[in-house]
Amino acid sequence: MEEEMGETPGLGRSAAPKDFHFYHMDLYDSEDRLPIFPEENTRMGREAVQAEMTNEPRGAVKGKTQRDLEEEVDEFVHLYGLEDDHELGDEFIDETMPRIEVSEYPPYVMTGIEPAKEQRDWRLSGEAAKAEDLGFGGWGSAGQCQDLREAYRYAHGRASEEYECYVIPEEEDEEEAADVFCVTCKTPIRTLEKAFDEHKEHEVTPLNKALESAKDEIHKNMFKLEKQIIEMENFASHLEEVFITVEENFGRQEKNFESHYNEILETLAQKYEEKIQALGEKKKEKLEALYGQLVTCGENLDTCKELMETIEEMCHEEKVDFIKDAVAMADRLGKFLKTETDVEISAQPDFEDQTLDFSDVEQLMGSINTIPAPSAPVINPQAPNSATGSSVRVCWSIYSDDTVESYQLSYRPVRDSSPGRDRAEFTMTVKETYCSVTNLVPNTQYEFWVTAQNRAGLSPASECAVYMTAPSPPIIKSKEIRSCEEAALICWESGNLNPVDSYTVELTPAETPEASGVTESVVGIPTCECLVQLQPRQSYVISVRALNVGGPSARSEPATVHTTGSYFPLNEHTCHPWLTVSEDGLTVVRSARKAPTKESLPSDTRFSRCVAVMGNLIPVRGRHYWEAEVDECLDYTVGVAFDDVPKQEDLGANRLSWCMRHTFASARHKYEFLHNKTTPDIRITVSPRKIGILLDYENSKLSFFNVDISQHLYTFSCQLRQFVHPCFSLEKPGCLKIHNGISMPKHVTFY
């Protein structure tokens, strides 16, 4: 189109200069494009030039331009949502409305326009600059607005002069989020809004707290819902089993009825054949007898007729002939009359009463409602995890042809003697082929047997099966738990009279026990203690389960374990009789008055010469640190020793112990670092009130520190072939306090 406009003659104007550069509108960004209405007038200008080129009437071009303008404006209105504007939507088209005149020259036929001017921002340049540079004539600042308004009215029939332009409203800022929650009204509100005054007398709470409360309530409801779902699933499973049992029983009953009815029909058919055959034989016999009698009677009748005819003929004969024939006839009649003629009917026509014997059929009919007694059920072995500490689930099966109305389950505890069934201590009647027996003793064996019953009677008893309840939960010895930064040693009591198969230790992070759940389980533990590997500087909630054939026990009461430093209890079995250990196991006291020595058997575990006590350190190699708080004037000994150190000797007097000894005499402090009765010559100027002990298995070293002034006192180089334990001794009355389960100070880490 642009090439035609530049080359076609007869436009009445000079062509565009050669140095003129035309920049199509699509080359600009959306922010640099001209407004849509000037573009419409530009289009109208092009149409006028086109009319000149094609020699078409101006009116036709105007009508076409009007239609194009209307379509473009409709698109613009739809784009900016002006069709819903109430201010511009109340006017209708007016035939007297002024029509705009489109310039007859195309706006892009420009002279002396530099490309930079066309590319500048139209919104930043002034309206006058636009009119002057672009050569739009009547499209100046005032005229442009007027023509824009008229063009809009021209396309949409707007007659009002009230609106100069349409401003698209800016989107309102998002409302500030609510920060409190009104419990009374059940709605979130803002404290700064005016409506907050209405809630002053109401119960309000912070929104975060209300949110947490709502979440907790939802979690509780979800827990109840899950519990209800489990109950409904169990009930549905129970209904399904009952459904199957009823279906099987009625199926067997149908088969029984069909079998009996077929037997009855066969018996009736057999009796029918027998009776029909007997009746046929009787009929044949009677008919043959009657037929023979009838033939004989006919023969006699013919003879009588013949004799009568002969006698009648003789009567017409002459006397001489008559006499001759009469003698012969008399003989013949005499013989015939002497012959006996049977005139009685041999077979009576009356039908004899045929009594049918249906006793066997009646017996069969009666047997239809007679169900045989069921066979002995087969009790199943105990399934894994089928028991709790107080209940077991017993299952059994029956033969497919048996019809059962109920079962009698009997059980009794297994005694020390072999299982027997002298008498049933408990009996239960159930309808299904399973039963959950409750109120039992934990970790105890029970023998079960079952009988089936219907209207015919009771079946024989099944074989006995031994079931076992789950164990009782173990009892963790919280005071005997030992730990370090890498592990913990957990000890517990079984809590069951009978032995169990194994134990399981379950660990949960103490920070979020509900959210995290059990993160680790140690299974198959045969004894009542377990060394568990843990992460440093953490807290764990630990529980223990016991397992046997019946399943796992409930969780034990939880115990909390911290892996900050090394924690150990004191071993009271090694404690000298003159020492007393506090309830928390962290303080050792020697009173001024000696306790009376009890005569006891010699023991290798309790100190008898040295007034000392040992601690139970976890058997884990690595670095262990603890502290002992003492009085400056107290005579004490602290250090480590092997478990088999002689209890009748002083600490440091042999090769099995390494210790630091302090004695106070004549206002002088004496410090010794003893091993095998030898000590280095070391003088300590500042008496420590808190002594730090570092046991380093990796480097085979034992170091002592003055904690208050972060001073290193002495380090032993030890040959630690086995695990050692802390030991503490009081040579005079006083008190020694132990600090363990603490982090290692920074100055200690350098040794």
Steps between C-alpha positions, in 0.01 A plus 500: 500500500782737586677431171183574303453823684853606423503406130146551369455831312197720509484563871522875464801506737866450462635163590687444823863606497758233448654559841165434673503193721172332590492309829212260521302522824565136588871579544427696815452358844156508653592809699621685187198432282260777409162501667236308315283795404772690305568172327135485400521849350820395328309210353229743387766716334630196316152418379461854362824466303388161382180656373699748301716222356202287399282798396222376735243741646592652828169388651573138431839536657344674800247220546774242482716703732212531745451125510872438548518764770203351680659156496830634629334702775296195601822309541646784702194520726508124553872514572467765772165386633307813402189311395401472868562866577177653626606854420540429128224244472192718547506679167351393171584585145390837372442563136591868549829405656796682344721281286873540489677585180803293421799673357537429132873453528661197657674582829807307406579726200736715702798716414809577695433246778798339651478136606599592853197714537273219396661263743478719808250439777163634395377527854794712616482741204246780515177510307614806307823329402296210371282721288794696363738211435251247374296742294162385620329834439189506711637237730663740740464484874153657524385392160632153556294451815194643330543278196561198723175569685309556180646185344384300802151652483499455126563128538279438807230767478627701799348850506621615836773762521544438869796266484829617362680170532476154657743426778561139582491476880807366669466176685449540869772380726444166659346512841730468791495151646307438822712467814254399775214256526167567672405185683147624564423581137723226357659738249848651438526880533760777487580703806531825301168488319192682629303179535735395781301717742210259465719220638642679805268317737560167324762238568786549257825315453802538271440356156802266523376360829150456358652330198698259718190432710296431188773267369510316832123462493513372144776253593293376795197458277714324241628265770140427608402453137788259442399308811141486378618387157698218661197397706276508193754299300516240777121491516480468121751215513292335771184540291677356198606193696146456634366542148735232369412266787125541441545450128702184555248360751203562271693359206563181690131492603391535137728216397358288784141570391581422137667175596205390715238596241684310227511197726127528569420530129711195423320300774157606374589411143621158612177438696296613201669250271457222754129572550428527127672170435306327780169637373573377146576150619182489710292622206646237267434226750136592548431546132652163411289321765181667383583431137552124571178481693320680219632251239394200711157647552461553123598141424244367752236724353565372149474140624167572669361660183610206292332252738180702493489503124569123484220426752257718303578306183449165683156605614381517139626159415289183494471290806743235398769749397426718800553213741826408338635853510359573848712234662817645352393853584423404856851370543642815347285728718594302806868549432455870425292567804745317716768751391523790758461841353678792690248777509688717751724788380858424574618869506286768660473827308541709814842686528696390798619772745868559423661656810817692413783501752655850512676457830845523341390807305371657815832425664679671216267797520568527867871481443488816287468709814748286685855642470785274604721608785810686377847356495771619738635844400868554423655772718769708328847566641561845643562764234778759546398824674160356588519580871532789739600497862146408606336339195553249218314436176422130451394365159380160381338335198237234426433250225303635208211254537429586862216727603580684822280727707755599765837415648616448855855620562666373814837604642716486808852611594778254431637372826849378566384152415424392145183649348188308584127548486376369830244777523437826319557798718336739254251441218368746244223458240556675168346495153811558289810292439713737706490663841697769684548384857566782748593546866804274476834516679793647301775273368306187598421185301140383466367182344184526289262246352168545323183300428230562236128472570172478308152356559632148460744539782856585594806408297809337647754745643787620286863443581653739752698800376726709721475878463710759679419855603737785423742605773458783746688820410856506636609747768791726405757560776526874453759541775733250335501656152849589379572719201764692310493713188495200265293239682286404798479179703138422594414253774158371596314232691295242314183554700393140425526186707552278197786569257432683175648444155662840443474876555469802273631847583320792334652850476324829431651851490392680816431831324206379290392159628150520348602630160803282438377173642738211551805580292705194588443157648755249623348151483595150606668597829539181708593659836369784717753759383597654169772735377340739250691724259369861510575846361703747710337780701147370456217389728309178442190340647566127529251222565529120501268220390518130584413237238391138504296268277184694569640834388656816642412651833388856550771764523672545830490828684732726300838621618686805376865471397732794429814461292669813637823389661532176695243404760552217747344391833694389804522129565366457851619139503859632520424767762693481828266468801614837637383684189148608413379569145218749447179408322604673180823298506719809459608576858725292728495576873722372784355593834707598804383202702596172352217268426523165677672248282275210417657164487455384143647232287822587317421658165708601201250768397484725811788717622610396849829686564464812288185700579405525135228440243517435126284630221357302208639663186354394168727245325566716194845607388556863421525803728312527830494803726360565848566725796528460877419791731691486831585713801852639519558346844361160410720192465382326181611282214356509147600304192423181307553130559433169335196309614718228659714742701577352846238637738725436801764750381513876466438664166827560314682230693501257206519481122123488462419857611607858418395777734558847643524515882472810717591517870473803723723522807644794693337748264690347212358335189666194359408368153612163367432333165532135594540188289657186643604700814704750299436870443682776313633807686238757415403807703157658461475861619125553453293241677221381267143496627370334185717235335444402138594146396547411130528134406630457145490140379626586153826653628518290820510807722342612827515878569406715800401870489423787733166597350464840666820639345512267194836363615648168394632310803643171379458229231557126541602283208298184566495156349121454491465138397145490636230749586556700819253669733510824701582462869464742792636472853457710817774447760331732753142603565367730234302522179595451136266596218521354150409689180452282194294518185660838423672636192875493482654848562704652220829497693464126551473425130866594447624203707 
